[in-house]
Amino acid sequence: MVLSTAAIIRKANQILRTCGTRDPYQIARELDVEIIPCNFRRQRGAYKVIARNRFIYLNENLNPVEKRIVLLHELGHDTLHRREATRLGGFQEFNLFDMADNRMEYEANVFAAQLDLDDDEFLDCCRRGYDVEQIAHCMGSDVNLVALKADVLIEQGCQLHPQAHRNDFLRYDK
């Protein structure tokens, strides 16, 4: 099922209201999603449902910003795609991170951008004339999530310039 951007934003905002934080580790605890550190060689993270238990496998070799973004992305899969993961036997890994060919990856990235980047703080940075790199640095995020956030805000009627972003920015081999 393809989700609209508005539906993804509503779900992310509901998580923010329910959990009262943008901290993905606390959100995972609140949602009863277990985080398991892994020494992956070729992936950053994976989401699995096994016997109704939800797990996020997180590459322990990532820097803190990457860990946060991957965790937010995987929480997006938990919130948006749990039924699909369960239907696929609980072993389906969502580790492609390539939005060009996979709608679930795009949806999880939009969800991550919404959870990670506060609208007001983001728009304040824009009013100050910051570019995507400066906003990412200021907000402790990634330029591609910043560009996605700009796209979402444009879709919601904000007068911003569209920003270029890579569709495969979370792929491990990039």
C-alpha positions, 0 to 999 in steps of 0.5 A: 500500500502506497502511503501519501506524504501527508499520511507519513507525516501524520504518523511521525507526528503522532509518534512525537506526541506519544513519546514526547521526544525525537530521540530514536533510542527512547522512541524504540523503548517506548514502542517496545522495539528492541535494538540489537547492535550488529557488526554488519559488513555491507548494511547499516540496519535491518528491521524484522518482525519475529513471532510478533516481536519487533527488532532493529538491527543496527550496525555498531560501526556507524558514527553517531549521526548515521546511527541516529538516522538509520534508527529513525529510518528503521522506526519508519519501517516499524511504524509504516511497514510492520504488516508487510514485514510480518506477512513476509514471514518476519525475516524480510530485511529492509536494508536497500535504502534506495528510494529510486526503486523501493517505495518503502525506503522512500516512505521510511526516509520521509518518516525519518526526516519528519522525526529528526527535523523540527519544522520550526527549527528547520524554517528558522534555519531557512530564514537565516539563509542556511543551505542544506549543508549548514542546516544539516550541521546545525541540526545534527542530521544529513543533507539528504534528510534535510533535502527531503524535509524541504520537499515535505515542507514545500508540499505543505505550502512552505515557500522554499526552494526544492533541494537536490538529494541522492535517492540512495544516501543510506546505502552502505556501498555508497 
